[in-house]
Amino acid sequence: MAFTPDLYALDLTGATFSAACGGNHPDGPETCLTLASIPGVADAYALGDGKRPDVAPLRFTGAELAAAGIDPGRFRA
């Protein structure tokens, strides 16, 4: 079993977040998730809420994102 570091202990400085948007109500604001690879760690990601940029992003491994049906390839810069 591979070692997984504590993702919340990792620094996000230099992380570049990209957005995936959709599922919007016609009268509401655009709904977007933001995703960034965590610098220096393979297959580790930070996932944020575009409507709440002041809230710290959640962190996941690639396997956890896949289990939730989230494909990092769908996020645009």
N, C-alpha and C positions, 0 to 999 in steps of 0.2 A: 504494500500500500504506500502510495507516494505521500510525502510530507506536504501539508498545506499550512502555510504561515497564517497567523492571525491577520486576516485581511483588514480589520479595523485599526491595527497598529501601523499600517503602512501609510506613508506620506503620499498625498495626491498632487503635490506640487509638480507641475509640468504635464498633468493629465489633460488631454484634449477631449472635451465632451462633444458628442454628435447627437442629433435628435432623430427620433422616429415619431411621426405625428399621425393622428387619424382617430376615427370613431367620434367625431365631433358632433355635438348637438347644433342644429342650424343657428340657434340664437345665442350660443355660448362661445367662450374663448377656445382657441385651438388647444387640443389635448396632446401633449408631447411627453415622451420619456426621453431622458438623456443618458448616454452610455459612454464610458471611457475605459480604456485599458488602464490598469494600474501600472504605472511606470516601474520597470525593473522586475516584474513578476509575470511569468508566463501564465496565460489562461486565467487571469484574475481581472474582475471588472467592478466599476462603480456605477450604480444605476440611480438616477435622480428623477425628480418630477419637475417638468418644465414650468408648471404653474406655481411651484413652490421652491424656487431656486435658493431660498434662505435655509432650507432644511438639508441637513447632511445626507449625502447619497448612501443608499444601502450597498453592500458589497457582496459579490458572488463569484464563484468559480464558473468556468465555462460549462461544466457539467450541470451545475445548479441552474444556470440560465436555460440550457437545453431542456432540462426537466420541466421548466416553467413555460416552454414553448417560445422562448425569446431567442431570436437569431441575431447576433451582433452584426451580421452583414446587412441587415435592413436599416441600419442607422446611417444617416447622411451627415456629412460635415457641414 
